[in-house]
Amino acid sequence: MSDSILFRGEDLERFSEWRTVEKDHCIACGSREFGLWATAGSYSSVQCVKCGLIWMSPHLNDEGLAKYYANYIGRRRLNDDLKMEQRKIQYQFDRELIDHFISEGKVLDVGCNGGFFLEALSGNFEKHGIEIDPEAVAYARKNQKEFGREVLHVSLMEAPYEASSFDMIAMRGTIEHLPDPVSAIRKVSQLLKKVDIIISQPLQTVTALRLICFVISGRCFTQFSIFGILVQGRSALSAPGSGLNLSPSNFHTL
């Protein structure tokens, strides 16, 4: 049995049996040339020779992802008062930036957790959210009186919205958790009323790449570097979904 791998105090080895999904090509550029980048316990990650993308291989299947994200709101949010307060401050910064581009319309938050970011946005928005953690959805429906009924327990790829439904789509710290980020961005492009994607620089931390991305009227940016480029992260195990890290050339094919 492999030694424990602690990520935020949680042993990731307990999810090993669901790590059954392997890719024979780079999930960004399609190249079949990649090699081992790092290992930790039974986990490993590989790096694309062509574009530099790093991803976990093998990664969790759908059943494993559901188990990992079950009650994510309880394990990662509601039990951490400091993080909740820090996020409130961050959401206010985000709102102020967004207000320079758009101040009303129909908005979708992908991976909305308990609806905390939607709550911070202007009341002029028609707010919608999707989330795969059922406990987070239940929290939003109970506590977010303004829009809780519009928070759905569904994945992005299965979201029941028609094309060109939204003026703004937010993906905050979400895309690096997805097993197929390219398909996710294409899906977002379909749901937006206007598409003109500009990829921006993500926030990196010691343990994870955090691509904090907004698609606003088709523009994708962050408060850290508007109209920037993706930069390579330094972590192989950012999230059990994909272990995604990005380099400047990763999304040229989108």
ZAVO-250712 format. One record per residue (C-alpha): residue number from 1; residue in one letter; x, y, z. Coordinates in nm, 3 decimals, always signed. Layout:
+-----+------+---------+---------+---------+
: seq : type :       x :       y :       z :
+-----+------+---------+---------+---------+
: NUM :    A :       X :       Y :       Z :
...
+-----+------+---------+---------+---------+
END
This chain:
+-----+------+---------+---------+---------+
: seq : type :       x :       y :       z :
+-----+------+---------+---------+---------+
:   1 :    M :  +0.000 :  +0.000 :  +0.000 :
:   2 :    S :  +0.132 :  +0.347 :  -0.091 :
:   3 :    D :  +0.221 :  +0.602 :  +0.171 :
:   4 :    S :  -0.031 :  +0.873 :  +0.243 :
:   5 :    I :  -0.035 :  +1.183 :  +0.024 :
:   6 :    L :  -0.178 :  +1.473 :  +0.220 :
:   7 :    F :  -0.337 :  +1.759 :  +0.028 :
:   8 :    R :  -0.491 :  +2.020 :  +0.259 :
:   9 :    G :  -0.492 :  +1.760 :  +0.533 :
:  10 :    E :  -0.673 :  +1.497 :  +0.324 :
:  11 :    D :  -0.518 :  +1.165 :  +0.217 :
:  12 :    L :  -0.552 :  +1.143 :  -0.161 :
:  13 :    E :  -0.449 :  +0.777 :  -0.168 :
:  14 :    R :  -0.800 :  +0.681 :  -0.060 :
:  15 :    F :  -0.917 :  +0.782 :  -0.408 :
:  16 :    S :  -0.661 :  +0.567 :  -0.590 :
:  17 :    E :  -0.903 :  +0.294 :  -0.697 :
:  18 :    W :  -1.096 :  +0.544 :  -0.909 :
:  19 :    R :  -0.791 :  +0.674 :  -1.094 :
:  20 :    T :  -0.862 :  +0.478 :  -1.411 :
:  21 :    V :  -0.866 :  +0.744 :  -1.686 :
:  22 :    E :  -0.555 :  +0.773 :  -1.901 :
:  23 :    K :  -0.503 :  +0.994 :  -2.203 :
:  24 :    D :  -0.290 :  +0.889 :  -2.500 :
:  25 :    H :  -0.256 :  +1.248 :  -2.616 :
:  26 :    C :  -0.213 :  +1.597 :  -2.470 :
:  27 :    I :  -0.550 :  +1.737 :  -2.361 :
:  28 :    A :  -0.453 :  +2.082 :  -2.495 :
:  29 :    C :  -0.259 :  +2.047 :  -2.822 :
:  30 :    G :  -0.328 :  +1.683 :  -2.911 :
:  31 :    S :  +0.036 :  +1.577 :  -2.925 :
:  32 :    R :  +0.113 :  +1.212 :  -2.841 :
:  33 :    E :  +0.462 :  +1.299 :  -2.720 :
:  34 :    F :  +0.476 :  +1.329 :  -2.342 :
:  35 :    G :  +0.685 :  +1.194 :  -2.060 :
:  36 :    L :  +0.686 :  +1.149 :  -1.684 :
:  37 :    W :  +0.708 :  +1.480 :  -1.498 :
:  38 :    A :  +0.669 :  +1.387 :  -1.131 :
:  39 :    T :  +0.549 :  +1.116 :  -0.894 :
:  40 :    A :  +0.413 :  +1.115 :  -0.539 :
:  41 :    G :  +0.304 :  +0.788 :  -0.383 :
:  42 :    S :  +0.093 :  +0.608 :  -0.642 :
:  43 :    Y :  +0.020 :  +0.935 :  -0.824 :
:  44 :    S :  +0.210 :  +1.050 :  -1.131 :
:  45 :    S :  +0.191 :  +1.336 :  -1.378 :
:  46 :    V :  +0.320 :  +1.373 :  -1.730 :
:  47 :    Q :  +0.428 :  +1.670 :  -1.941 :
:  48 :    C :  +0.362 :  +1.733 :  -2.308 :
:  49 :    V :  +0.682 :  +1.767 :  -2.509 :
:  50 :    K :  +0.519 :  +2.003 :  -2.759 :
:  51 :    C :  +0.328 :  +2.258 :  -2.550 :
:  52 :    G :  +0.450 :  +2.196 :  -2.194 :
:  53 :    L :  +0.112 :  +2.111 :  -2.039 :
:  54 :    I :  +0.132 :  +1.895 :  -1.726 :
:  55 :    W :  -0.154 :  +1.668 :  -1.624 :
:  56 :    M :  -0.222 :  +1.387 :  -1.382 :
:  57 :    S :  -0.213 :  +1.042 :  -1.536 :
:  58 :    P :  -0.416 :  +0.841 :  -1.468 :
:  59 :    H :  -0.680 :  +1.068 :  -1.320 :
:  60 :    L :  -1.013 :  +1.012 :  -1.149 :
:  61 :    N :  -1.311 :  +0.871 :  -1.335 :
:  62 :    D :  -1.657 :  +1.023 :  -1.293 :
:  63 :    E :  -1.736 :  +0.809 :  -0.988 :
:  64 :    G :  -1.413 :  +0.913 :  -0.821 :
:  65 :    L :  -1.472 :  +1.280 :  -0.896 :
:  66 :    A :  -1.818 :  +1.258 :  -0.742 :
:  67 :    K :  -1.669 :  +1.104 :  -0.427 :
:  68 :    Y :  -1.391 :  +1.362 :  -0.402 :
:  69 :    Y :  -1.621 :  +1.662 :  -0.440 :
:  70 :    A :  -1.900 :  +1.527 :  -0.217 :
:  71 :    N :  -1.950 :  +1.778 :  +0.067 :
:  72 :    Y :  -1.660 :  +1.986 :  -0.064 :
:  73 :    I :  -1.838 :  +2.287 :  +0.083 :
:  74 :    G :  -1.819 :  +2.136 :  +0.432 :
:  75 :    R :  -1.459 :  +2.018 :  +0.407 :
:  76 :    R :  -1.317 :  +2.324 :  +0.233 :
:  77 :    R :  -1.542 :  +2.620 :  +0.309 :
:  78 :    L :  -1.792 :  +2.628 :  +0.594 :
:  79 :    N :  -1.545 :  +2.488 :  +0.846 :
:  80 :    D :  -1.287 :  +2.760 :  +0.771 :
:  81 :    D :  -1.398 :  +3.104 :  +0.895 :
:  82 :    L :  -1.075 :  +3.271 :  +0.781 :
:  83 :    K :  -1.110 :  +3.145 :  +0.426 :
:  84 :    M :  -1.473 :  +3.256 :  +0.416 :
:  85 :    E :  -1.372 :  +3.609 :  +0.516 :
:  86 :    Q :  -1.081 :  +3.615 :  +0.272 :
:  87 :    R :  -1.308 :  +3.504 :  -0.011 :
:  88 :    K :  -1.557 :  +3.782 :  +0.069 :
:  89 :    I :  -1.279 :  +4.035 :  +0.020 :
:  90 :    Q :  -1.167 :  +3.868 :  -0.300 :
:  91 :    Y :  -1.523 :  +3.863 :  -0.436 :
:  92 :    Q :  -1.553 :  +4.236 :  -0.376 :
:  93 :    F :  -1.235 :  +4.298 :  -0.578 :
:  94 :    D :  -1.372 :  +4.074 :  -0.852 :
:  95 :    R :  -1.705 :  +4.256 :  -0.858 :
:  96 :    E :  -1.536 :  +4.596 :  -0.888 :
:  97 :    L :  -1.338 :  +4.472 :  -1.184 :
:  98 :    I :  -1.638 :  +4.312 :  -1.351 :
:  99 :    D :  -1.839 :  +4.633 :  -1.313 :
: 100 :    H :  -1.597 :  +4.802 :  -1.554 :
: 101 :    F :  -1.712 :  +4.562 :  -1.827 :
: 102 :    I :  -2.067 :  +4.458 :  -1.749 :
: 103 :    S :  -2.316 :  +4.551 :  -1.477 :
: 104 :    E :  -2.632 :  +4.365 :  -1.574 :
: 105 :    G :  -2.753 :  +4.067 :  -1.774 :
: 106 :    K :  -2.773 :  +3.693 :  -1.731 :
: 107 :    V :  -2.477 :  +3.532 :  -1.552 :
: 108 :    L :  -2.371 :  +3.171 :  -1.495 :
: 109 :    D :  -2.118 :  +3.068 :  -1.230 :
: 110 :    V :  -1.960 :  +2.731 :  -1.314 :
: 111 :    G :  -1.861 :  +2.550 :  -0.996 :
: 112 :    C :  -2.055 :  +2.799 :  -0.786 :
: 113 :    N :  -2.020 :  +2.615 :  -0.453 :
: 114 :    G :  -2.274 :  +2.767 :  -0.214 :
: 115 :    G :  -2.342 :  +3.067 :  -0.438 :
: 116 :    F :  -2.104 :  +3.297 :  -0.251 :
: 117 :    F :  -1.960 :  +3.468 :  -0.558 :
: 118 :    L :  -2.302 :  +3.511 :  -0.718 :
: 119 :    E :  -2.420 :  +3.664 :  -0.391 :
: 120 :    A :  -2.149 :  +3.929 :  -0.418 :
: 121 :    L :  -2.250 :  +4.038 :  -0.768 :
: 122 :    S :  -2.487 :  +4.324 :  -0.838 :
: 123 :    G :  -2.855 :  +4.257 :  -0.796 :
: 124 :    N :  -2.898 :  +4.378 :  -1.155 :
: 125 :    F :  -2.781 :  +4.036 :  -1.275 :
: 126 :    E :  -3.007 :  +3.737 :  -1.333 :
: 127 :    K :  -2.800 :  +3.479 :  -1.148 :
: 128 :    H :  -2.755 :  +3.109 :  -1.227 :
: 129 :    G :  -2.508 :  +2.853 :  -1.095 :
: 130 :    I :  -2.407 :  +2.492 :  -1.152 :
: 131 :    E :  -2.224 :  +2.273 :  -0.900 :
: 132 :    I :  -2.141 :  +1.900 :  -0.869 :
: 133 :    D :  -2.129 :  +1.897 :  -0.487 :
: 134 :    P :  -2.488 :  +1.814 :  -0.379 :
: 135 :    E :  -2.431 :  +1.958 :  -0.032 :
: 136 :    A :  -2.323 :  +2.291 :  -0.181 :
: 137 :    V :  -2.633 :  +2.298 :  -0.401 :
: 138 :    A :  -2.852 :  +2.226 :  -0.099 :
: 139 :    Y :  -2.681 :  +2.509 :  +0.092 :
: 140 :    A :  -2.734 :  +2.756 :  -0.194 :
: 141 :    R :  -3.101 :  +2.664 :  -0.235 :
: 142 :    K :  -3.161 :  +2.707 :  +0.138 :
: 143 :    N :  -2.959 :  +3.022 :  +0.201 :
: 144 :    Q :  -2.951 :  +3.218 :  -0.125 :
: 145 :    K :  -3.306 :  +3.348 :  -0.130 :
: 146 :    E :  -3.253 :  +3.568 :  -0.435 :
: 147 :    F :  -3.132 :  +3.298 :  -0.676 :
: 148 :    G :  -3.099 :  +2.967 :  -0.488 :
: 149 :    R :  -3.361 :  +2.795 :  -0.701 :
: 150 :    E :  -3.141 :  +2.864 :  -1.005 :
: 151 :    V :  -2.845 :  +2.667 :  -0.867 :
: 152 :    L :  -2.843 :  +2.326 :  -1.034 :
: 153 :    H :  -2.672 :  +2.001 :  -0.937 :
: 154 :    V :  -2.519 :  +1.929 :  -1.277 :
: 155 :    S :  -2.185 :  +1.930 :  -1.457 :
: 156 :    L :  -2.095 :  +2.193 :  -1.715 :
: 157 :    M :  -2.112 :  +1.944 :  -2.003 :
: 158 :    E :  -2.464 :  +1.839 :  -1.899 :
: 159 :    A :  -2.592 :  +2.188 :  -1.819 :
: 160 :    P :  -2.947 :  +2.228 :  -1.962 :
: 161 :    Y :  -2.905 :  +2.573 :  -2.114 :
: 162 :    E :  -2.959 :  +2.676 :  -2.474 :
: 163 :    A :  -2.679 :  +2.826 :  -2.684 :
: 164 :    S :  -2.617 :  +3.199 :  -2.642 :
: 165 :    S :  -2.798 :  +3.208 :  -2.306 :
: 166 :    F :  -2.557 :  +3.416 :  -2.097 :
: 167 :    D :  -2.399 :  +3.760 :  -2.100 :
: 168 :    M :  -2.132 :  +3.648 :  -1.855 :
: 169 :    I :  -1.991 :  +3.315 :  -1.742 :
: 170 :    A :  -1.755 :  +3.285 :  -1.447 :
: 171 :    M :  -1.515 :  +2.995 :  -1.391 :
: 172 :    R :  -1.328 :  +3.079 :  -1.075 :
: 173 :    G :  -1.070 :  +2.820 :  -0.972 :
: 174 :    T :  -1.270 :  +2.566 :  -1.172 :
: 175 :    I :  -1.102 :  +2.477 :  -1.499 :
: 176 :    E :  -0.803 :  +2.304 :  -1.341 :
: 177 :    H :  -1.045 :  +2.063 :  -1.172 :
: 178 :    L :  -1.199 :  +1.948 :  -1.500 :
: 179 :    P :  -1.086 :  +1.632 :  -1.679 :
: 180 :    D :  -1.143 :  +1.788 :  -2.024 :
: 181 :    P :  -1.072 :  +2.164 :  -2.005 :
: 182 :    V :  -1.076 :  +2.215 :  -2.382 :
: 183 :    S :  -1.430 :  +2.079 :  -2.415 :
: 184 :    A :  -1.530 :  +2.290 :  -2.114 :
: 185 :    I :  -1.410 :  +2.612 :  -2.278 :
: 186 :    R :  -1.588 :  +2.518 :  -2.601 :
: 187 :    K :  -1.907 :  +2.458 :  -2.403 :
: 188 :    V :  -1.873 :  +2.797 :  -2.236 :
: 189 :    S :  -1.822 :  +2.956 :  -2.578 :
: 190 :    Q :  -2.149 :  +2.804 :  -2.696 :
: 191 :    L :  -2.341 :  +2.929 :  -2.394 :
: 192 :    L :  -2.219 :  +3.286 :  -2.428 :
: 193 :    K :  -2.407 :  +3.539 :  -2.638 :
: 194 :    K :  -2.080 :  +3.672 :  -2.776 :
: 195 :    V :  -1.754 :  +3.485 :  -2.812 :
: 196 :    D :  -1.414 :  +3.655 :  -2.829 :
: 197 :    I :  -1.198 :  +3.463 :  -2.582 :
: 198 :    I :  -0.881 :  +3.616 :  -2.444 :
: 199 :    I :  -0.691 :  +3.390 :  -2.207 :
: 200 :    S :  -0.525 :  +3.557 :  -1.911 :
: 201 :    Q :  -0.261 :  +3.487 :  -1.652 :
: 202 :    P :  -0.373 :  +3.260 :  -1.368 :
: 203 :    L :  -0.284 :  +3.295 :  -1.002 :
: 204 :    Q :  -0.028 :  +3.030 :  -0.902 :
: 205 :    T :  +0.032 :  +2.896 :  -0.554 :
: 206 :    V :  +0.287 :  +2.655 :  -0.412 :
: 207 :    T :  +0.041 :  +2.364 :  -0.416 :
: 208 :    A :  -0.181 :  +2.434 :  -0.713 :
: 209 :    L :  -0.242 :  +2.625 :  -1.028 :
: 210 :    R :  -0.547 :  +2.843 :  -0.978 :
: 211 :    L :  -0.681 :  +2.957 :  -1.309 :
: 212 :    I :  -0.925 :  +3.223 :  -1.193 :
: 213 :    C :  -1.099 :  +3.307 :  -1.514 :
: 214 :    F :  -1.399 :  +3.509 :  -1.617 :
: 215 :    V :  -1.556 :  +3.505 :  -1.957 :
: 216 :    I :  -1.730 :  +3.837 :  -1.986 :
: 217 :    S :  -1.903 :  +3.905 :  -2.315 :
: 218 :    G :  -1.653 :  +3.653 :  -2.444 :
: 219 :    R :  -1.351 :  +3.810 :  -2.278 :
: 220 :    C :  -1.154 :  +3.596 :  -2.036 :
: 221 :    F :  -0.947 :  +3.778 :  -1.776 :
: 222 :    T :  -0.843 :  +3.797 :  -1.412 :
: 223 :    Q :  -0.781 :  +4.074 :  -1.167 :
: 224 :    F :  -0.412 :  +3.985 :  -1.176 :
: 225 :    S :  -0.336 :  +4.044 :  -1.543 :
: 226 :    I :  -0.602 :  +4.160 :  -1.783 :
: 227 :    F :  -0.542 :  +4.044 :  -2.140 :
: 228 :    G :  -0.236 :  +3.847 :  -2.030 :
: 229 :    I :  -0.133 :  +3.493 :  -2.123 :
: 230 :    L :  -0.131 :  +3.160 :  -1.951 :
: 231 :    V :  +0.186 :  +3.078 :  -1.765 :
: 232 :    Q :  +0.319 :  +2.741 :  -1.656 :
: 233 :    G :  +0.232 :  +2.627 :  -1.307 :
: 234 :    R :  +0.469 :  +2.430 :  -1.088 :
: 235 :    S :  +0.246 :  +2.168 :  -0.927 :
: 236 :    A :  +0.175 :  +1.818 :  -1.054 :
: 237 :    L :  -0.110 :  +1.750 :  -0.812 :
: 238 :    S :  -0.324 :  +2.060 :  -0.823 :
: 239 :    A :  -0.651 :  +1.866 :  -0.824 :
: 240 :    P :  -0.745 :  +1.499 :  -0.853 :
: 241 :    G :  -0.954 :  +1.573 :  -1.162 :
: 242 :    S :  -0.675 :  +1.655 :  -1.403 :
: 243 :    G :  -0.365 :  +1.779 :  -1.218 :
: 244 :    L :  -0.376 :  +2.055 :  -1.477 :
: 245 :    N :  -0.095 :  +2.304 :  -1.525 :
: 246 :    L :  -0.065 :  +2.541 :  -1.818 :
: 247 :    S :  +0.204 :  +2.705 :  -2.030 :
: 248 :    P :  +0.182 :  +2.999 :  -2.276 :
: 249 :    S :  +0.115 :  +2.781 :  -2.582 :
: 250 :    N :  -0.142 :  +2.547 :  -2.429 :
: 251 :    F :  -0.457 :  +2.702 :  -2.568 :
: 252 :    H :  -0.347 :  +2.813 :  -2.914 :
: 253 :    T :  -0.564 :  +2.539 :  -3.065 :
: 254 :    L :  -0.888 :  +2.657 :  -2.908 :
+-----+------+---------+---------+---------+
END
